[in-house]
Amino acid sequence: MVDEDSQSLPHNEAFSTSPMTARSGFLDTPSSDSKAEFAYSGGSLERLVFIIPAFFSILMISFVTFWGARLSPTLTVAFICCYISYGWVKGIHSALFALFVGIPRCHAYKKANWQELAKRADLQSPILERTLRPHGSMFKLGQSDLRTSSTGARKVNEGLTASFDSIVHVCVIPTYKEPLGTLRKTINTLRFQSCAREKLIVCIATESRDRDSPEKVRALLAEFGDSLLGFFYTSHVLTPGEAVGKSSNTAWAVRCVKHTLVNVWGFAEEDVLLTICDADTYFDPQFMDCLAYHHVQDPTPYNTTYQGAECFFPNIWAVPIIVRIKALIDSVGFLGQLSSPFSHPFPFAIYSQSLRTAVECGYWDVDIIPEDWHHFLKCWFRRNGNFRVVPIFLFMGNDAIEDDNWLAANRARYMQAKRHAWGAIDLAYIVCQYVKKMDSVPFRKVYKLFAHAAEHHISWTLYWITVMLGSLVSTLVNPELETFPFGIGLRKLAVLCFIPMMFATTMFMIGDFYIRFFLVNDRSHFEANAAPLWWQVLSQIQWLLMPVADLFFGSLAGLDAQLHMAFQPTMKYEVSTKVAKVVK
């Protein structure tokens, strides 16, 4: 309840000066102007598009393995060689931008003092203009700090420092049966945020099915409550039609947070920045201040989702070798995607946006499994295509999949990959939303969005299974391909086309070493260099298993998800296994 003496104070000050009992506890009342929203209605168009990913995947695989070789050997050879080349072009592109754009920006972001940048009008981040392209930053170096601007999304009539100081962060951590040790590590990195005591509220979003969650929350509150501005938790009760998972849990938690902060305490929606993360997320100490600085400098802050540079380095030497290889590829590759102006980055696992954006776009849909991409797409259509991802070049650590034994860890990683691949269901969402909003969203924008999503979920997902099967099996179906073309045969030609992939792999290796030794080496809960140096060097032979890792955790998991989606578009959510360790 709001203290009577606090009602005359500014809302942030009233909240921060209230006793901890008023700034913590159980939230069970959602905002009265909100409701649970569903993405899918079960229409015939949805059902048809659910089948399309599996249809094109089977068509592609059957072409390179059977009927293509019989129908046209020339076309088959051209397709397989071009597809192989597409892979190394994409790999070199990601590696180049990670090495020569992403890593320098991560250095600059790590060295910057984001609070000082916000407090002094004569300073400015040296790379912010490029990060916030094409509009640049709101407050320009050399201009008056006090200005009024209208960019269609935000009225600014106060200075940079005042705007920065008004921001309050709410970190929502959806959890279900996560070990207490894992949650302690995550909140420990939040406690050491440079603005934790003044600006950071943590909300643990639990599930009612987890009977142990109240006891865990009490332990966390007792340990970390005094280090934060606020500490709340929610308990989501699954209702008919909702999907088990992060999306429905997040939707309930944010609706309750909105009621408490906005309707009860009187915070402005524009002043609350939400960060949605996993239970095993390890933040850079300056992340929240860096996020707030970007937000107040962003000319379209309510048409934006902010994405950190996610990596899987914290426990990289504790996981099976093919799990490790996939984690390294994903970590360096994701940095390359965030850094490249030619990529279309989507939010992944840990992302931030204004509470106003979440409210105006209808919160999170409750019938969704992979919520990060889907929520971005929902906001994108609610904003009529005027929505984007702005990168935050600070590394956010997540644990790679670890389990009690080798087989269990690989199985758990496969199920995680299948859950990620389930995002192909959003191709149907894009199509159906465009049909509803074709008068307000340009076809060109929708086509580009669909093409990027389809490329990720179909063409890139099936890369290894297609090129490996194609180059091996086609020669059995049509012996002519043993010597066609040029008398060397398809298999040898495919090997020649793969040579540039060695260059891409080498750059990924360099990026992996550099990030671990110079960018995350001093981070809490990162055991990125736990192995002896001689073993780290010797183990680079592990990259020979890259095709195996991508085959199992990319192609096969993707095809499994697509076939499942085609025949039965519902999926059981399985929480990724976590191995709790002692917080140091």
N, C-alpha and C positions, 0 to 999 in steps of 0.2 A: 504494500500500500504506500501511497505517496504521503510523506510527512507534511503537515500543514505549514511548518516553518520553511519548507523547501519550495512551496508553490510560488513565492515571490522571486526566487533565484532563476537565472538562466537554466534551461533544461539540463545541459551537460553538467553544470556545477551542482545543481540540485541532486542529480543522480550520484555524482562522485562524492558528495559530502554526506550522503545518507549512510546509515549503518550497513554493514555487510549483509545482514539478514534481509534487508530490502533490495540488495543488489545481487541476490543469489536465490536459488531454490528451484522448485518445480513449476513449469509452465504447462497449463493444460487448457488454456482458452485461446482459440484462434481468433484472428481479426474478424469482426462481424461482417466486413464487406468482402470477405474472401470465401472461396469455395474450392472443393477438389475438382480439378479439371482433367479430362481424359483426352488422349491423343487420337485414339482410334474408335471407330463406330461399328466396324465389322462390315462395311459396304463392299460391294462387288469390285469396285476399282481398287480398293486397298488389297483385297484378296488376290487380285490379278498381279499387282505389282510385287506382292510378297514372293511370288513365284519367279519373277524375272531374274534375280541374282543367280538362283540355282540353274535356271534355264540357260543363261549365257555361259555359266561356268561349265556345265556339261557339254554345251555346244563347242566351246573352245577346246576342252580336253579331248572330246571325241574327234574333233577335226585334226589335231596334231598327232593323235595316236592311231587313227583308223581311216576314216573316209577321205581326209585331205590327201593322204599319201596316194590313195587310189585315184582320186578325182584329178588332181593336178600336182605332180611332184614339184614343179617350179613354184607354184603358189605356196606349197607347204614349206619348202626351203626358205623362201623369202619371208614368210610369216614368222617362222621360228628364229631366224637370224635377226630380224627386226625386233622381235620380242626380247631376245637376249640383249640386244643393244639398248633397248629401252631400260632394262634393268641397270646396266652399268652407267648409263647417262643419269638416271635418277640417283644412283648411289654416289657418283662423283659430284653431282649437283649438291646433295645434302652435305657431303663431307667438306666440300670447298667452302660453302657458306658457314658451316659450323666452325671450321678452322680459322677463316680469314675475316669473318664478320661476327659470328656469335661469340667466340672466345674473347676477342678484344672488347666487345661490349660487356661481357660478363666481368672482365677485369675492371672496366671503368665503373660499372655499377657497384662492384664490391668495394672499390676505393672511395667512392663518393660518400659524403656525409649528407644524407637526405634531409635530416632535420635542419642542418645549416643552410642547405639550398633553399628550403622553404622560408627560413627566417630572414635571409638576406636577399634583398631585391637585386643586388649587384652581381649575384652569382647565378649561373645556370648550368644545368647538366650539358656537357659537350656533345651528347648524342641524342638528346631528347627530341630535337627537331626531326631527326630521321625516324625515331621510334614512333612518333605521333603523326607520321606522314598521312595524307597529303596536306593537312591543314596547319601543321606545326603546333606549337604550344600556345596557351591562352595568354600568359604573361611573358612578354618579350623582353630580352635583355636590352637595357638602355631606354625602355619606355617607362612611363609612370606606373608604379605598382598599384595605383588606385584607378580603376577603369570600369566602364560599363560596356558590356558586350552582349549581343544577342546572336546566338548561332543556331537558333531553332530548337535548342534543347536545354539551354541553361542561361539564366540571367546572372551576370556577375557584376556586382556593384560594391565589392569590397576587395581588399588587396589579397595578394597571394598568401601571405602569412595568416591573415584572418580566415581565409578559406581553408587552409591546411589545418589550422587549430580547431576548426569546427567539426572536423571529421571524427566519427567514432567507428571503430571496427567491431564487427561481430563475426567470429569464426565458428561456423557450424560444423560439427564433427559427427556425421552419421556412423553409428556403430551397432553391431549385433554380435554378441558373444566374443568380442575382441578381448585378448588378455589384458589384465590391468597394467602389466609392464609396458605393453605397446602404447596404451593411452597415456601413461605417465611420461614416456619419452616425447610424445607429440606435444603434450601440454607443457612439458619442460622447455621445449624450444619456443613456445608461445610466451612463457613466463619471462624469458630473456629478450623479448622484443624491446626495442629501444623506447617504445611508447606503451608498454604493457599496463602499467599501473594507472596511467592517465586516460587511455583511449581504447583498451582492448577488452571486449566481453567474449567469453567462451560459452558456447551452447552445445552440450553433449546431447545428440539426438539419438535416443535409445528406442528399442522396440519392446512392446509390452510382452512379447514372447520370451524375452531374455529376463528370466527371474532374478539373475544375479546383478543386473545393471544398477539398481538403487544402491546396493552396498558399494559397488565400484565408484559410483558418483560421489557418495559421501566421503570415501577415502580421498578422491581427487580434490574435492572441495576443501577438505581439511588441510591438504598439503599445499594447494596452489591458490586458494581463494584470495588470500591477502595480497598476492602478487599481481592481481588482475583488477580491472575496473569492475567487472561483474562476472558471475559464474552461474549459469542456468542449465537446466536439462529438461528434456521433453520425453514423453513415452508415446510412441506411435502405435495406435491400435489399427490393425489391418481391417479394412472394410470391403464389402463385396465389390468386385471389379478392379480393385487395386492390385498391382504387381508387388510381390515381395522385393525389397531392394532399396537402394540409395535414393531413388527419385521420390517415391511416395513418403519416405521418412523425412527427406529434406523439405518437401512441400509442407508437411505438418509443422516441422520445427520453425520454418521461416514465418509461417502464418501466426504461430504463437509469439515469436519474437516481435513481429510487427505490432501485435496487439499490446504487448507489454511496453515496448519502447515508445511507440508512436501514440497509441490510444490512451495509455495510462500515464506515462512519463512525459509525453509531449515532445519527443524528439521529432525533428523534420526528417521525412523519408530521404531527402537529398543529402542529409548529413551522415547517414548510416551506410557503411560499406560492408557488404557481405563477402566472406571468403568461405567457400565450400571445399572441404578437404577430406582425405581418407583418414582412417584411424592411425595410420603409420606414416604421417607426414612430418618431415623435419625441416622447419623454416629457417631461412637466413635471419639473423638477428635484426636486420634492417628492413625486412620485407614489408611490414605494415606501413612504415613511414615512406618507403619507396612507392608503395601502392597509392597512398594518399596523395603524394606529390604528383604522380602521373594523373590521378583522377582530377585534381583541381587544375592541372595544366591542360587537360583534354578538352578541346572545344565542343566535343559531342559526348560528354561523359555518361549520358543515359542511353546511348546507342552503342555501348561498348562492354565487352567482357575482357577482363585482364587475365593474362596467362603467364605463370612463371615458367622457368626452364626446368621442367621435371626430369629427374634422373633416378636411376636405380642403383647407385653406388654404395649406399650405406652398408649393405651386407653382401657385397658382390663376391667376396671370397668364401662365403659360407654356403653357396648354392651349387647344385650340380652344373657340370660344365656347359651343357647345351642351354640350360636356363640362363647361365651367366652370359653366354654369347648373345642370346636374344636381348638380354637386358642392356648390354653394351651397345648393340646396334640401335635399339630404341632410344637410348639416352643421347647418343651423339646425333642420330638422325633427327630426333625431335628438335634439338637445338638448331640444326641446319634448316628445318622447316620454319621455325620462328624467325630466323635471320634472313630468309630469302624473300625478296619482293615478288618472286615468281611462284611462290607457294601460296596455298590457301589454308593457313593454320586453323584448326578447330581446337576448342578447349579440350583438355584432357585431365580428368580426375581432380585437379586442384585449380580452381579458377575463382575470380572475384567479379562482382558487379555491385552497382548501387542498389539499395533496397527499393528505391523508386522504380528502377528498371524491372526488378522482380515483380513488384506489385502491378505495374501497368501492363506487364506481359503475361499476367495470370499465373504467377508462381511456377512450380514444376508440375508437369503432368504425372499422374499417379499410376498410370498403367504402363510404365516404361521400365526397361531393364538398364541399358547403358544411357545414363541421364545426361552426361556432359555434352555430347554432340547434339542430342535431342533438344536440350534446353536452349542451346545456341540457335538451333533451327527455329524453334518456337519464337524466340525473341526476334530473329531475323525476319520472319513473316509478319509478326506483330508490328515491326518497324518498317514494313513494306520494302524490305531489302536494304535498308540503311542501318546496318549493324555490322560490327567488326570485332576482331580480336586484336588487342594491343599487347605486345609482349612485355614482360618484366624480366630483364636479364639477370635474375638472381636464381641460383639453383635451389630447387625444392626436392628434397630427398624422399623417396619411397623405398621400402624394402622390396627386393626381388623375392619371388616365391621361395620360401624355405619350409621344409617339413622335417619330420622325424627320420626319414630315410630317403634314399635316392629315388625309388619308384614313386613314393607318395608325393615328393616334390615335383616330379615331372608330370604326374597326373594332375596335380593341383594347377600347375602352370598351363597345361592343356585346357583345363576347364576355364581358367581365366581368359585364355586366348579365344575360346569359343564364345564366352560372354561378351568380349570386346567385338568379336565379329558379328554378334547379333545386331550390332548397330546398322547392318545392311537393311534392317527393317525400316530405317528412316528414309530410304529411297522412296518408299510408298508414301511417307509423310510429306516429302517434298512435292511429289506429284499431286497428291490430294489437296495440299494447301494452295498450290498454284491454280488448280481448277477453281477453288473458292475465291482466290484473290487475283485472278489474271488481269482485272481492270486496274489494279493499283500496284502490281509488281511487274517490272519489265521482264519480258521473256528472256532477254539476253542475260540478265542477272541470275535468273532461275536456272537457265541452261548451264552457266558457269558453275553455279553451286552444285547442281546435280552431277556434272561431269567430274568435279573434284571428289565428291562423295563416292561416286561409282568407281572411279579410278582406285580409290583406297580399298573399297570393299570387294571389288571384282578383279580388275586387271592386276593390281599389285599383290593382292592376297594370293592369287593362283599362280604367281610368277614361277616359283620353283617347281611345282608339280607339273606345270605345262611344259617348261623348257626341258626338264630332265626326261619326262616321259616322251615328249615329242622327239627329241634327238635320239633316244634309244629305241623306242617301239616302232617309229615310222619306217625304219630300215628293215624291220622284220615283216611288216605289212607289205612293203614294196621293195624287194631286193635291189631295184634300180637305184635306190638312194644310197646304196653302198659305194657307188662311184660317182653319183650325180650330186652336185655339179662339179665341173672343172676336173673331173677324174679323181677328186679327193674324198668325196662322199659327205653326207650330211653330218655324221658324227665328228669328223675332224674339223669341218667348217664351224660347227657349233663350239668346239674347243677354242678355235682361233678367235671367235667372236667374244668368248669369255675373258680373253687376256686383259682387256681394260678393267675388268672387275677386280683384278689384283691391285691395280692402282687405287681404286676406290677403297678396297679393304685396308691397304696400307695407310691411307689418310684417316680411316676410322680408328685404326690402331694408335696413330699419333694423337688424335683427338682424345681418345680414351685415357692415354697416359698423361697428357697435359692437364686435362680436367682434374684427374684424381690427385696429381702431384702439386698443382699450383692453384687450384680454384676451390676445392672442397677438402683439402688436407687438414684444415684447422676447424672444421665444422663439428658440432656436437652430434654424437650418434652416427657419424660416418666412419665406418671401418674400411674405407676404400683402399687403404694401403696396409691392411693387416697382414697380408702375406709377405714373406721376405722378398727383397728386390730380385734376387737370383731366380726365385720361383715365378715372379711376375714376368720376367723376361723370357724364361724358358717356356712358360705356359702359353705364349703367343701362338704356339702351334695349334692352340684351340680353334683358331680362326678357320682351320681346314674343315671344322664341323659346322661352319656357318650355313651351308646348304641344308644340313640335317635339321638344325634349329629352325630355320625358316620353313622347312617342309612340314615339320610337326606343329609348330606354334603359329604358323602363318597359313599355309595352304590347306593342310588337312583340317585344322580347327575351323578355318573359314568355310570350307566346303561342308563340313559337318553342320555348322550353324545355318548355312543356306538351305540345305536339304531339310533340316528340321523345320525351318521357317516355312518352306514350301508346303509341307504336309501338315504341320501342326504349329501355327504361329504363337505358341506360348512356350515359355522357358522357365525352368526352376532356377532360382538364383542361389548360387553356392558362394559363400563368403570365402575369399582367398585365405589360405592358412597363414597364420602369423606365429612366429616363435618369439616369445617374450624373453627379454634379457634385462639384466639389472641396469638401472639408470645410474650413470656415473656423474 
